[in-house]
Amino acid sequence: MDRRDELLRAEAEGWDDLTALLAGATRERLRQPGLDAEGWSVTDVLWHLAYWCADADRALGQMRDGVFDASAEPEGSDRVDAINAAQLRRSQAMAFEEARARLHRARAGMLERVGELPELSAEADEWLEESGPLHYAEHLPALRAWLAGA
């Protein structure tokens, strides 16, 4: 199995875990804040994942087109934290169904871009892994705990 296949398998497994977890959740619990210390809801987490999958889609598309500029990407936790805070404000006005639909579209775009790459560079590998399987794994424990407490 090559690295691309390995990453795509890990992404699919993480995605399956996420969607199975959400399938059993009540509608009220999905929108209710309090999932973490910052007061995120499940809807906020889905939008957060959608935003970063869409950003990976963008970056991978630029890599495919040969125009990706790593120096233009946000660096440092302060910059990423600012993006996350802005996206949290955006998601708080969003319905669960909208966040979920956007996540599905963003994920599909990210996976399509990966398939379009002639080879998986180290940068592309990192974008897919960080935005997909590692990112899902980062949020699954809090989602599990929150949804189990319903």
Buried (B, 14 or more C-beta within 10 A) or exposed (E): EEBBEBBBEBBEEBBEBBEEBBEEBEEEBBBBEEBBEEEBBBBBBBBBBBBBBBBBBBBBBBBBEEEBEEEEEEEEEEEEEEBBEEBBEBBBEBEBEBBBEBBBBBBEBBBEBBEEBEEBEEBBBBBBBEBBBBBBBEBBEBBEEBBEEE
